[in-house]
Structure formats: C-alpha cells, structure tokens
Amino acid sequence: MNRILTLLVSSLLFAGIARADEVQVAVAANFTAPMQKIAADFEKDTGHKAKLAFGSTGKFYAQIKNGAPFQVFLAADDETPARLDKEGMTVPGSRFTYAIGTLVLWSAKPDLVDAKGMVLNKGTFEHIAIANPKLAPYGTAAMETLRQMGLADTLAPKIVQGENIAQTYQFTASGNADLGFVALSQVMKDGSIGSGSGWVVPANMHAPIRQDAVILATGKGNAAAAALMKYLKSAKAVAVIKSFGYEVE
C-alpha cells in the first residue's frame, strides 16, 4: 500500500514538472524592475519560468531578425512588434499593449530639476543624457519633447547618448550627466520620485509610449509563452505595472 502511495505521489509530482515550461523573454530596459517582480510572481503562481534579457528595443529587433532564440518580446514601443508581425516573425493575434510609459526629466541632485522643467530653458548644466533615439523609444520621446520646447538645437552640444534607457539612467544617477530623460519606472518609489529631483513630462509633449508584447514565431506552442502573455493581463501583474508609474489600457 505504501509503495502504491509513493508511486502515486511521484507520478503526480512528475506530471507537475512535465507541465512546467520555460520561456526566453526579451524585455525593454525601461521595464526591468517591474518585469523582475512579475517574473518571480509568474514562476511562483504558475510553475513556468521566464528567463529575462534586458536591452534596447532596436537592438532586440536586430537580434530577433538574426535568429536570437527569444520566444516573447516586451518592447518599449508598438511599432517594432507591429513590424515583426508584418514580417511574419510572430504568432498572429498575440500582440497587445501591456503598458504605456511615462517620460521624466530627472537628476540625482535634489534641487536641480524644477517641477516644470524650466531648467532646460536655463541651460545651467553641462550634460543631459538621452537614450539613443534610433534604438530606444524613450530617446525618441525625449527628442520630441525638446523639439516641442524649441530646445533640440540649443541643447544638442550638451546631449550624451545612452545605448538604452538603462545606460541613460546610469549616466544620470552617477552624475556623469547632470540630468537625463529616463523612464518614470526607474526612479519611482512608493508612488513618487524616490530621490533626486524630477519633472514628469506631460503626455502631450511626445507621442504616446505604447509598449507592446508579442509571442515570437519561435514561441509558438510554448506553454510558458502563452501563460506569460495571459499573466501580464492579470490583476496581479497589472497592479505591479501601475506601481512603477505605467498606465494600462
């Protein structure tokens, strides 16, 4: 009887392990902190494991086109996943907007950035960090903001570019750049900017930073990929996303 019970428990455990799967996920750098939290919850709640890689949306696009083994892509825009859709490199119908990002002008110095971003007009700083607009949607939004303010040409000599939003934040946090345009999620703590000083850029100063997720063709039939996309829409994941300053449709 004990032997039968042991075999039954073992078979149930094996079945649980067999159902669990793993998914390789390319994640836009701005979404690092929330995705780390979501991935941990996802594994705990479903048994599936999400292996995460972080970087710029533009570089991930190039890597995916060159055969990188990602199965799910969480971009920092909606254009790149849409392009992959058109190129037949995704699972049709899987794409959706998982977050709408917020741009913030931020400095590690407590008193440098005022509540209306007028520091940009004053120009009383040596360097301003911006993510490469050719690779990073937050960099594109930053340049759109400067152009709308009529400052793109004036501040051009002061701009230092980060490869992605993570490097841009590092430039600013370290003081190598006096201030920088970063994602609100990178400086958000307990519902507000946690340190330094910042100006949340009004949404009407740049195109919406709609961030889309999509299952890549390489993830077709992967149970963990499908489960992760469903999990990103769950109330638990949405609460995490909002806690980092993102909007959700």
N, C-alpha and C positions, 0 to 999 in steps of 0.2 A: 504493500500500500504506500509506504514511504517512497519507494522507488518510483512508483507511478506519479505521485505528487511532485517529486523532484523533476521528473521528465516533463510534466505539465507546466510547471513554473519556468523551466528552462526554455521550453518551446514558446511560451508567451513572451519571455524576455527577448528571445531571438527574433520573434515576429516584430517586436517594437523597434529593435535595432534595424531590421530589414526595411522598415517603413521610413526610417530617418534618411535624409539625403543631405547633400552639401551643394551650395551654390556659390559660384565665384562672382563677386559684385564689384563693378567699377563705380566709385562714388565721387561726385564733385567735391572738391576740397572744402567748400563752404559748409558742407553738410556732415563734416567729420564727427563732431561731438554728438549731435542727435542720432546719427546712424550707429555709432558705437553703442549707445544706450539701447536703441531699437534692436540691434542685432543680438545683444545679450538677452533681452526680453524674449525675442523671437526663438532663440535656442531653448530657453527655459520653458516657454509655453508650447512649443511645437515639437521639439526634439531635433528639428532641422538645424543645420549650421550654415551661417553666412560668412564666407571668407571675404574680407573687405580690402580693397585697394583704393587709395585716395590720390587725386590729382586733378589736373585741369581738364575741362570738357573737351577742348580742342585736341589735346594730346591723346585722350582716351579714344576719340573718334578715329584718329590716325592708327592707333594700336588695334582697334577693332577691325578696321579695314584691312590691316596687315595680318589678321588671323589670331589676335590675342584671345586666350581662352575664357573670356568673360561670358557669363550667361545672363546677367541682368545689368542694366546700365541706369544709374541715377544721375542724370545730367544737371547742369546748372542753368539750362535753358530748355525751350521746347523745340527750337529749330533743329538741333543736332539729332535728337531721336526721330524727328519727322523725316530728316534726310535719310537716316538709316532705314526707316520704313519704306521710303520710295526706292531705295537701293536693294530692297529685298533681303535685308540683313536682320530682320526682326520677326517675332511671332505676330502676325497681323491681329490687330484689335487689342493688343496687350498694353498699349501706351496710355498713360494718364498723367495728369498733373498732381504730383504728390506734395508740392509746397510752392508758395510764392514768396520769394526772398525780399529782404529789406536791406538797402544800402545805408551805411553810416560813415560819416567822416569822423575819424577817431584819432586821438593822441593819447599816449601813455602819460603825458603831462596833465595834471589835474585842471589847470586853468587856461590851456591853450585854445581849445575849441569852444566857441560860444554856442548858445542854443539856436542860433540862426545861420551858422556857418559863415559869418562875416569875416572870419579870419582869412578866408580865401581871397576876399577883396583887398584886405590889408597887405597880404603877401609877406607878413612878418615871420617867415620861416625859411629854412634853407632847402628842405626836400619834402616832397609829398609822394607817397607810394601808391601805385595803382597796378592792379593786375593787368597783365598783357591783354589788351582788348581783342587781339586776334585769336586768343586761345580761351579766355575766361569771360563769360557773360557779365560778371560783376565789374570787370575792367571796362567793358563796353558801356555799361550803365554809368560808370564814373565819368567817362569821357563825354557822354551825352549830357550829364549834369553840368560839367564845366563849359560845354558849348552853349547850353541854355543860359548860363550865367555870364557868357561873353568872356570867359577866362581861359579857354583852351590854349590860345596862342600865347597869352601873357605868362601863364604858368608852365608852359612847355619846358623851359630850361630847368625847372625845379623838379620835374617828374622823374621818379625812378620806378622801373617796372619790375614787378614780381612775376615769376613764371605762372603762378596761380595765386588764388586768394590766400592760401596758407602761407606762402612765402611773403606775400604782401603784408600780412598781419605780422609776421616775424620781423620784417624790416621796421615796422612801426613800433611794435612792442619793445624792441631792442633799443630804440632811439636812433637807429641809423637813418630813419626818416622821421621828421618832426611830427608828421601826421600822415594819415592814409585813408583811402576809401576801402573799407572792409565790409564783410557781412555782419549784420547785427548779431547773428548767432554766435560769432566768435568772441564778442565782448559782453554778451547778455549773461546776467547772473541774477537769479531771483526776480525776474521781471523787469529789470532795468540795467543800464550800462554799469558793469561791476566796478570798473576802475578807470582812472584817467578822465578824459572829457570827450564828449561826442555830440554830434548833430545828426539826428535821424533824417536822412534826405527825403523830402516829400515825394510820394509816389508819382506825382505828375511831372517830375523833372527828368524822368527817363522812361523808357519802355518797360512794361511790367517784367519782372524777373520770374517768369513762369518756369518751374523746374519739373521736367517730365521724367518718368521712369518707364522703362520698356524691357520686355524679355527679348533677348537677342536670339537669333536663329539657333545658335549653339545651345540655348537653354530649353529648346522645345522638348517637351516630355519630361523635363526635370521637375520632380515633385516639390523640391525645395524652392525652385524659382517661382513656381505658381503660388506656393504657400506664402512666400515673402511678399509678392505683389498684393495678395489678399490682406496680409498682415499690416502692410503700410496704410491700408484704408481703415483699419480697426480703430475703435475709440481709444485704445491704449496707446497706439503709435501716434495718432493724431494729437493726443494730449502732450506727448513728448515733443513733437514737431512745433506745436504752438508755444511751448515753454521756452523755446530757443528763438522766439521772435518772428517766426514764419506765419504766414496766413495759409489757410487751407480752404479750398472751394467746398 
